[in-house]
Amino acid sequence: MAYDEEVAERIRAMLARRSDVREQKLFGGLCFMVQGHMCCAVSGHGGLLVRVGPDAASAVFREPHASPVEMRGRVMGGFARVAPDGYRTASGLKKWVTRALEFVATLPKKTTKAQTRKTAKAAKKK
């Protein structure tokens, strides 16, 4: 099953002003990486995957349309799968994407391999 391109476009529009976002095909869908961390994804298996963090997970699963993310028989801690009815409206999608952005903001910024190589080369020149 292919991911929902319309939902991906809606998320792109929400994140368009950010310079720290990149897209990556992942989990049979399209993942939006923020500061090098998985933030949210339009799943190829249906629904929206959002990173909520391990502390928020139990409260999130009591909300309508949210359930644990299971991949290959294992539950992914700190992530929630939101059914389409949970993000059909603009406010619903904004709620879930904002929640994921807020959690990712608590994580340290990741450096890319290219940045690491550049730093290592600069150190060798000194």
DORO-500967 format. One line per field, with one value per residue: residue number from 1; chain; x, y, z of N, C-alpha, C, CB in turn. Coordinates in Angstrom, 3 decimals. Glycine has a CB too. Layout:
N
nr	[NUM ...]
kette	[A ...]
n_c1	[X ...]
n_c2	[Y ...]
n_c3	[Z ...]
ca_c1	[X ...]
ca_c2	[Y ...]
ca_c3	[Z ...]
c_c1	[X ...]
c_c2	[Y ...]
c_c3	[Z ...]
cb_c1	[X ...]
cb_c2	[Y ...]
cb_c3	[Z ...]
//
This chain:
126
nr	[1 2 3 4 5 6 7 8 9 10 11 12 13 14 15 16 17 18 19 20 21 22 23 24 25 26 27 28 29 30 31 32 33 34 35 36 37 38 39 40 41 42 43 44 45 46 47 48 49 50 51 52 53 54 55 56 57 58 59 60 61 62 63 64 65 66 67 68 69 70 71 72 73 74 75 76 77 78 79 80 81 82 83 84 85 86 87 88 89 90 91 92 93 94 95 96 97 98 99 100 101 102 103 104 105 106 107 108 109 110 111 112 113 114 115 116 117 118 119 120 121 122 123 124 125 126]
kette	[A A A A A A A A A A A A A A A A A A A A A A A A A A A A A A A A A A A A A A A A A A A A A A A A A A A A A A A A A A A A A A A A A A A A A A A A A A A A A A A A A A A A A A A A A A A A A A A A A A A A A A A A A A A A A A A A A A A A A A A A A A A A A A]
n_c1	[0.850 0.626 1.753 -0.286 -0.386 -1.637 -1.903 0.794 1.524 0.054 1.359 3.926 3.349 2.757 5.255 6.878 8.196 10.321 13.806 15.102 14.102 13.813 12.902 12.342 12.163 10.720 9.844 7.944 6.627 6.474 8.717 9.122 11.825 13.159 15.565 17.286 16.004 13.422 10.243 7.485 5.442 3.946 2.276 2.774 1.208 -1.099 -2.524 -1.042 2.149 3.406 5.878 5.935 7.251 8.445 7.301 4.839 3.305 1.347 -0.772 -1.441 -2.480 -4.979 -6.463 -8.865 -8.600 -5.860 -3.183 -0.825 2.275 3.029 5.508 6.630 5.816 6.649 6.265 6.762 8.228 7.296 6.076 3.117 0.337 -1.878 -5.163 -6.799 -9.174 -8.430 -6.798 -8.029 -9.132 -7.801 -7.098 -6.915 -4.726 -2.752 -2.621 -1.478 0.961 2.191 2.469 4.358 6.512 7.030 7.986 10.304 11.804 12.865 14.990 18.532 20.182 20.958 23.964 24.880 26.424 28.033 28.559 30.041 32.300 33.352 34.036 35.956 37.935 38.664 39.784 42.044 43.606 44.548]
n_c2	[-1.181 2.172 5.290 8.065 10.599 13.092 13.701 13.793 16.062 18.001 17.975 18.763 21.404 22.473 22.360 23.890 26.354 25.769 25.183 22.938 20.497 17.381 15.005 11.490 8.311 5.760 2.987 2.014 4.252 7.848 9.725 12.484 14.157 15.984 18.152 16.040 13.936 11.443 12.658 12.668 10.533 9.599 6.797 3.849 1.774 2.776 5.502 7.928 8.267 9.375 10.918 10.843 10.507 8.576 9.139 10.326 8.498 6.674 8.382 9.443 7.242 6.988 8.787 9.518 7.698 7.121 4.800 2.244 1.903 -0.753 -2.778 -5.386 -7.183 -6.001 -3.448 -0.046 1.995 5.204 6.191 6.915 5.663 7.266 7.137 7.847 9.416 10.951 12.974 14.171 16.737 20.100 21.175 18.870 17.501 19.424 19.396 16.844 16.869 19.080 18.165 16.139 17.691 19.224 17.272 16.366 18.684 18.581 16.922 16.406 18.129 16.339 15.553 15.388 12.804 13.981 16.496 15.653 14.513 16.806 18.358 16.677 16.736 19.430 19.505 17.905 19.513 21.428]
n_c3	[0.000 -0.855 0.536 1.639 -0.517 -0.476 2.245 2.899 1.456 2.800 5.270 4.431 3.696 6.210 7.420 5.866 6.341 7.928 8.229 8.969 8.173 6.558 4.094 4.067 2.678 4.440 6.451 4.637 3.903 3.982 5.695 7.872 8.833 11.488 12.587 12.288 13.511 13.574 13.106 12.242 10.187 7.119 6.799 4.878 5.498 6.300 8.013 10.273 11.589 14.604 16.580 19.944 22.267 25.080 27.604 27.161 25.880 27.134 27.883 25.415 24.045 25.084 23.778 21.170 18.128 18.288 18.576 19.661 17.845 15.882 14.592 12.681 14.630 16.989 19.430 18.909 21.058 22.303 20.049 18.166 16.326 14.287 13.311 10.148 10.629 12.781 11.841 9.755 9.549 9.289 11.773 13.314 12.127 12.556 15.355 15.910 14.463 15.617 18.228 17.822 16.863 19.138 20.896 19.523 19.629 22.149 21.969 21.419 18.754 15.848 14.140 10.734 8.713 6.792 7.941 10.147 8.886 7.663 9.905 11.024 9.025 9.153 11.704 11.340 9.712 11.402]
ca_c1	[0.000 1.387 1.329 -1.250 0.333 -2.350 -1.525 2.201 1.556 -0.450 2.440 4.951 2.909 2.884 6.665 7.591 9.017 11.447 14.985 15.703 13.253 14.084 12.004 13.033 11.270 10.998 8.704 6.947 5.919 7.314 9.032 9.590 12.888 13.372 16.833 17.882 15.201 12.112 9.202 6.215 5.503 2.716 2.567 2.307 0.252 -2.269 -2.399 0.049 2.983 3.925 6.784 5.390 8.132 8.003 6.513 3.504 2.615 0.145 -1.855 -1.808 -3.275 -6.359 -7.142 -9.497 -7.859 -4.438 -2.850 0.611 2.832 3.608 6.233 7.212 5.455 7.172 5.718 7.777 8.002 7.392 5.412 1.687 -0.279 -3.143 -6.050 -7.155 -10.194 -7.773 -6.101 -8.785 -9.261 -6.540 -6.771 -6.502 -3.364 -1.867 -2.456 -0.563 2.294 2.736 2.872 5.611 7.538 7.363 8.856 11.597 12.528 13.541 16.131 19.694 20.274 21.891 24.811 24.894 27.740 28.797 29.040 31.070 33.506 33.870 34.656 37.170 38.930 39.124 40.637 43.317 44.371 45.104]
ca_c2	[0.000 3.416 6.288 9.054 11.774 14.303 13.969 14.203 17.451 18.837 18.089 19.610 22.801 22.878 22.429 24.582 27.476 25.259 24.826 21.728 19.361 16.656 13.865 10.233 7.152 4.914 2.207 1.886 5.520 9.025 10.224 13.854 14.233 17.345 18.191 14.718 12.951 11.140 13.460 12.065 9.845 9.138 5.374 3.067 0.801 3.531 6.343 8.853 7.902 10.574 10.667 11.538 10.277 7.482 9.591 10.749 7.422 6.115 9.374 9.581 6.092 7.135 9.723 8.872 7.483 6.856 3.460 1.987 1.548 -2.092 -3.132 -6.726 -7.832 -5.278 -2.111 1.010 2.897 6.629 6.536 6.611 5.621 7.996 6.754 9.006 10.299 11.806 14.097 14.543 18.201 20.843 21.298 17.542 17.256 20.360 18.914 15.713 17.272 19.965 17.308 15.493 18.739 19.594 16.246 16.377 19.864 18.258 16.057 17.137 18.152 15.356 16.014 14.444 12.229 14.978 17.492 15.001 14.422 18.158 18.723 15.857 17.266 20.717 19.200 17.365 20.613 22.252]
ca_c3	[0.000 -0.932 1.514 1.164 -1.021 -0.064 3.632 2.843 0.985 3.893 6.257 3.787 3.795 7.613 7.803 4.789 6.820 8.724 7.428 9.537 7.811 5.325 3.897 3.828 2.559 5.595 6.945 3.589 3.780 3.875 7.028 7.978 9.819 11.973 13.315 12.185 14.236 13.022 13.740 11.881 8.908 6.487 6.704 3.751 6.044 6.729 9.194 10.499 12.726 15.248 17.691 21.102 23.404 25.947 28.757 26.739 25.165 27.770 27.800 24.003 23.603 25.571 22.883 20.020 16.883 18.519 19.048 19.592 16.543 15.907 13.372 12.738 15.887 18.152 19.629 18.902 22.183 22.047 18.795 18.090 15.006 14.314 12.211 9.307 11.223 13.762 11.198 8.550 9.525 9.431 13.204 13.787 11.658 13.252 16.730 15.956 13.986 16.654 19.347 17.428 16.825 20.517 21.475 18.836 20.095 23.408 21.665 20.898 17.290 15.309 13.042 9.618 8.442 6.031 8.897 10.951 8.049 7.476 11.171 11.162 8.085 9.685 12.854 10.831 9.123 12.489]
c_c1	[0.895 0.869 0.439 -0.514 -0.329 -1.967 -0.064 2.313 1.060 0.621 3.562 4.604 3.059 4.341 7.498 8.514 10.239 12.603 15.617 14.901 13.783 13.158 12.834 12.001 11.687 9.722 7.598 6.131 6.902 7.472 9.532 10.561 13.071 14.597 17.494 17.117 13.889 11.072 7.834 6.353 4.104 2.987 2.004 1.297 -1.001 -1.998 -1.161 0.826 3.541 4.797 6.319 6.267 7.570 7.122 5.075 2.664 1.334 -1.028 -2.355 -2.736 -4.695 -7.151 -7.772 -8.528 -6.381 -4.237 -1.338 1.033 3.491 4.249 6.913 7.002 5.974 6.550 6.885 7.449 8.148 6.732 3.937 1.271 -1.638 -3.938 -6.467 -8.216 -9.583 -7.052 -6.783 -8.918 -7.889 -6.139 -6.327 -5.070 -2.381 -1.604 -1.398 0.845 2.956 3.216 4.206 6.755 7.979 8.260 10.239 12.438 13.273 14.800 17.313 19.735 21.310 22.742 24.790 26.294 28.617 29.354 30.163 32.371 34.151 34.605 35.965 38.284 39.510 40.084 42.004 44.217 45.067 46.388]
c_c2	[1.243 4.391 7.334 10.344 13.087 14.684 14.417 15.661 18.407 19.036 18.958 21.085 23.316 23.132 23.278 25.700 27.027 24.883 23.517 20.464 18.707 15.448 12.634 9.120 6.156 4.197 2.062 3.143 6.657 9.632 11.659 13.904 15.693 17.312 16.815 13.614 12.689 11.916 12.825 11.421 9.519 7.682 4.733 2.002 1.485 4.330 7.208 8.353 9.193 10.176 11.504 11.386 9.241 7.923 9.945 9.603 6.946 7.093 9.509 8.447 6.116 8.088 8.966 8.786 7.152 5.448 3.274 1.629 0.191 -2.366 -4.470 -7.389 -7.144 -3.889 -1.127 1.996 4.354 7.104 6.169 6.563 6.294 7.584 8.005 9.941 11.269 12.999 14.528 16.059 18.842 20.944 19.960 17.232 18.161 19.895 17.819 16.088 18.183 19.153 16.627 16.507 19.130 18.544 16.284 17.572 19.602 17.421 16.885 17.046 17.133 15.999 14.947 13.885 13.220 16.052 16.915 14.902 15.781 18.618 17.961 16.361 18.584 20.492 18.691 18.475 21.456 21.710]
c_c3	[0.000 0.125 0.841 0.780 -0.572 1.367 3.686 2.416 2.061 4.962 5.706 3.941 5.230 7.996 6.848 5.271 7.612 7.798 7.885 9.237 6.546 5.288 3.590 3.708 3.635 6.002 5.902 3.389 3.618 5.257 6.937 9.147 10.194 12.880 13.349 12.879 13.508 13.811 13.497 10.505 8.424 6.151 5.447 4.184 6.573 7.984 9.196 11.715 13.298 16.431 18.872 22.333 24.354 27.109 28.395 26.198 25.832 27.711 26.366 23.574 24.148 24.681 21.712 18.842 17.068 19.067 18.980 18.162 16.689 14.554 13.589 14.099 17.137 18.222 19.677 20.015 21.767 20.763 18.878 16.626 15.142 13.083 11.436 9.897 12.229 13.157 9.894 8.421 9.674 10.904 13.787 13.380 12.390 14.680 16.795 15.507 15.014 17.846 19.041 17.402 18.232 21.165 20.840 19.288 21.403 23.183 21.163 19.381 16.847 14.233 11.959 9.444 7.694 6.962 9.749 10.170 7.878 8.738 11.374 10.232 8.613 10.854 12.403 10.285 10.180 13.020]
cb_c1	[-0.966 1.289 2.557 -2.330 0.406 -3.880 -1.747 2.995 0.710 -1.710 2.984 5.092 1.439 2.286 7.242 6.601 8.179 11.012 16.020 15.848 11.785 15.592 10.982 14.051 11.334 11.563 8.140 6.039 5.023 6.719 10.082 8.400 14.214 12.104 16.611 19.235 14.927 11.821 9.230 5.071 6.343 2.316 2.030 3.485 0.904 -3.434 -2.403 -0.471 4.132 2.773 8.266 4.005 8.377 9.192 7.176 3.614 3.532 0.440 -1.377 -0.547 -2.601 -6.367 -6.154 -10.767 -7.973 -3.844 -3.581 0.998 3.852 2.532 7.273 8.698 5.948 8.717 4.853 7.842 8.969 8.798 6.084 0.842 -0.408 -2.914 -7.303 -7.641 -11.286 -6.807 -4.644 -10.179 -10.212 -6.670 -7.983 -7.442 -3.264 -2.475 -3.793 -1.091 2.199 1.681 1.783 5.462 7.015 6.083 8.236 11.395 11.565 12.588 15.740 21.005 20.641 21.142 26.277 24.413 27.606 27.913 27.891 30.609 33.170 32.723 33.693 36.852 38.297 37.921 39.962 43.052 43.464 44.126]
cb_c2	[-0.001 4.042 6.963 9.337 11.725 14.099 12.709 13.300 17.608 18.208 16.691 19.256 22.939 21.807 21.039 25.149 28.392 24.029 25.939 21.884 19.808 16.224 14.140 9.928 6.500 5.746 2.852 0.752 5.763 10.052 9.326 14.863 13.614 17.902 18.701 14.760 13.428 9.610 14.912 13.118 8.569 10.003 4.668 2.417 -0.018 2.605 5.503 10.320 6.905 11.502 10.996 11.032 11.567 6.768 10.788 11.824 6.266 5.746 10.743 9.600 4.808 7.645 10.799 9.634 8.691 7.892 2.369 0.856 2.627 -3.169 -2.035 -6.660 -9.216 -5.176 -2.033 1.733 2.580 7.011 5.819 7.665 4.140 9.553 5.994 8.516 9.466 11.003 13.717 13.899 18.694 22.259 21.832 16.464 17.476 21.773 18.392 14.590 17.990 20.994 16.248 14.822 19.975 19.776 14.855 16.415 21.027 17.514 14.994 16.587 19.577 14.131 16.304 15.119 10.931 15.624 17.983 13.606 13.830 19.139 18.450 14.371 17.478 21.585 18.163 16.320 21.492 22.373]
cb_c3	[1.231 -2.356 2.174 2.250 -2.554 -0.175 4.521 1.873 -0.284 4.516 6.641 2.287 3.330 8.528 7.874 3.824 7.678 9.581 7.493 11.031 7.615 5.226 2.756 4.961 1.110 6.776 8.196 3.894 4.992 2.879 7.716 8.168 9.281 12.735 14.741 12.723 15.673 13.058 13.206 11.894 9.016 5.194 7.904 3.048 7.159 6.959 10.407 10.705 12.317 15.705 17.310 21.402 24.144 26.488 29.391 25.692 25.011 29.229 28.324 23.116 24.020 27.028 22.364 19.607 16.034 19.489 18.208 20.562 16.028 16.245 12.985 12.422 15.874 18.090 20.941 17.511 23.316 22.021 17.599 18.871 14.456 14.352 12.746 7.987 11.908 14.550 10.917 8.574 10.649 8.814 13.987 13.242 10.137 13.259 17.284 15.098 12.609 17.104 19.641 16.048 16.077 21.348 21.302 17.305 20.275 24.338 20.617 21.501 16.766 14.748 13.526 8.312 7.639 4.942 9.792 11.394 6.679 7.127 12.335 10.854 6.681 10.134 13.760 9.729 8.288 13.612]
//
